[in-house]
């Protein structure tokens, strides 16, 4: 894995499968003859897209702790670390 991997790219790779899974869960309660139409899918897909103006996208996130440390020292700012143990979807 590259240390300069952009967190935005990682999150975008997670958003699409999660959105599709959400649509699947919504449509699974429908009778077979009333499946999700293409128009409904496109409407839901559009609603579930992440806005480019989202505040979290303006933060220069770092994947590498060493890169974050270098940036923190040069900018004289603290490091915020989000750490977790287990599967990112809580499936442990």
C-alpha positions, 0 to 999 in steps of 0.5 A: 500500500502506498503511503501517499494514498489519499483518504478521499479515494479510500472513502469513495471506494467504500461509499458506492458499495455501502450505497448499493447495499443500502438500496438492496436492503430497501428493495428486498422488502418489496414483492418480486413483481414490484422490484426497484425500477431503474428510475428509482435506482437512479434517483436513490443513487443520485441522493446517496452521492457525497457532495464535493463541498462536504467539509470533511473533504477539505481536510488534508487527511494523511494515511501514513503516520510518518507523513502526518508527523512530518506535516505536524512538525512543519506546520506546528499543529497537533496530530489527530489519530482515529484508530480502531480495532476490527472490521471497518463495518463492525463485522467482527 
